[in-house]
Amino acid sequence: MLLPGFSDPVLASQSIFRSVMEAMARPGRISDIGVELTPPAPLGIAAAALALTLLDFETPVWLDPALAAAEVDRWLAFHTGAPRAADPATAAFAFIAEPATMPAFDAFGLGSVEYPDGSTTLVLEVDTLTKGETFALSGPGIKSSHKLAAAPLPADFPERMAANRARFPRGLDLVLTCGRRLAALPRSVHLSRSHRHDVELA
């Protein structure tokens, strides 16, 4: 028996889409989605809401091994019709439940100078958005600077983000999700390590 999707798909999708656009416009700011949803584990609520909102039959999706081995694949296929991408480089979206061991960024689609929007958007499910390594963010949408803590992430995450920023306008956009919360890291953001290890919810 497949778990249900949104109870009101139109209103829920509109709400989630606004949340994603706001998150992209304000990098690193944490927001709480306003919909009820019970996705199959290990897919989190915010990640599942993004999938139901952004995926359709024309958006290939790549799942990391933890998600591909679960009921998530069948649930997404039923509710969105999105085709599975065997190669992460061909995916419009990639959902990752174990970001610490995720592939290198250049394994995904980075877009082209002519079509930068042809890149992959990564949705990383983390255990926390308030503890762990703290990062200093700056760039468009950020007044002066902002701090975001998240874990687990790849050990070389700041280096990956620096290389990603250097590719602009090509590159990956990221959304970090944790349960019902999410924060976006668009390709335009500058990210570096901070010495502070705990931050307040933004």
N, C-alpha and C positions, 0 to 999 in steps of 0.2 A: 504494500500500500504506500503510494507516494505521499509525502507530506504536502499540504496545500501551499500555494503562493500567497500573494496579496489578497486580502478580502475585498478591497476596492482597488483594482489595478490602475485605473486612470488617476484617481486622486493620489494614491501612494506614489506612483511613478512621477507625477508632477512635483510632489514634495521632495522626493529623493533627488531628482534632477536639479532642483533649486539648491539643495544642500551641497551637491557636488560642485556646482558652478560657484557658489559662495566660498567653498573650501579652496578651490583652485585660485580664486581671486585673493584669498587671504592665507597664503601658505603657512602651514604649521599650526593654524588655529584649530582647536578641537571642537567638534560639534557632535551633538547627539541626534540620531535620526528619530523621526517622530512616527514610526509605523510599527505595528505588531507583526511578527513573523517568526515561524519556527522552522528553520532550515535543517537539513540533515547534517550531522556532525561529520567532519570538523569545520564545516563552513560556518562562519560567524554571522550574526544578524545583519550587521552593516554591510558586510561583503555580499551576503545573499541579496540584500535590498539593491545594491549596486548592480548585481548580475541581472535581476529581474527588470531593472530600469534600462540598462544600457545594452543588453544583448538581444539580438534577434537572429533570424535565419541568414542574415548577410554579414554577421560579425563572428568570425572564427575565434574560438576561445581555447586557450591552453591551460591545463590544470597540472599542478605539480603532483608528484607521486602520491602524496598523502591524500589529496582530494580525488585523484583519478581512481584510487583503490576503494573509495567509499561509494555511498549512494548518490554523491553529489553529481556525478556525470549524468546519471539517468534523470535526476531531478531537474537539472538545468536544461537538458534536451527536451523534457516534457513541457516545462513552463516557458522556455524562450525559443526553442527551435534552433539555437546556435550550434553550428557545426564544430566538432572537436578538431583542433589543429594539432597534428602530430609533431610539427616543428614549431617551436616557440617563435621563430623569426617570421612566421606567416600569420601569427595571431593578432587580432585587433585588441584583445584583452587577455591578460594572464592572471590567474588567481592562484595565490601561493600561500599555503598554510604553514610551511616551514621555511621562513625567509632566511634563516641562518645558513641553510645549505642550498639556497636557490642558485640557478645558473648565473654565469657572468652576464652583465647587462648587454654586452654585444651579442649574446645569443638570441636576443629578441629583435624585433623589427625596429630600426632606428629612424625610419622615414628617409626622405631625400630632400635636397634643397628645394626642389620644385614642389614636392608634396610632403612637407614635414608632418602633416597630420596623418600620414600613413604609418606612423610608428605604433608600437604596442603600449597600451596603458597597463601598468602593473598594479594589482591589488594585493597588498601584503597583510596578512593577518598576524598581528603581534600580540604578545601577552599583556603588555602595558603601554600606555601612552603618557605615563607620568613618572616612571622610574627607569633605571638603567642608564645607559650612556646618554649624555645630554649634548644636543647639537645647537649651535648658533646659526640662525638663518638670517639672510638678508636678500634684498633684491626687490623686484616689482611686487607691489601689494603689501610690503612690510615697511612700516615706519621705523627707521633706524635699524633695529634688530629685534629678533624674537628667539626664544629658546623652546626647544621641543625635546622631550626624552622619550625613548621607545626601546623596546627589547622583546624578543631577540632580533637582531639584524646581522647581516654579514659583517665579519670582522673588519673588512676593508670598505665599509659603507661610505664614509666620507670621501675616500679616493674614487669610488665608483661615481658618486654624485658630482665630484669635481670634473671628472672626465665627461660625464653626461652633460654638464653645463657648458663645457668647452665645445660641444658639438652644435650648440644652438644655432639656427632654429630646428635642427634635427635633435633627436634624443627622446628619452622616455619620460612620461608623466607617471607619478606614483601616487597611490592613495593608501595610507596606512589605516587599517581597521582594527578595532579591539572591541569585541562584543557589539554594543550599540553605537560606539563612537567611531569617528573617522577624522583624519587630518590629511591634507593633500600636500604633496611636494612636486610642483610642476617643474618642467625642465629648465625654467628660467631662474630657479632659486639657487642662491649660493649657500652651501652648507659646510660647516667646519665643526671640529670637536670643541666642546666647551669643558671647563673644569668643574662645573656644577653638576651634581648627580641626581637631584630631585627638583622638579618644577611644579608650580601650581597648574591646575587645569585651566586651559585658556578658553 
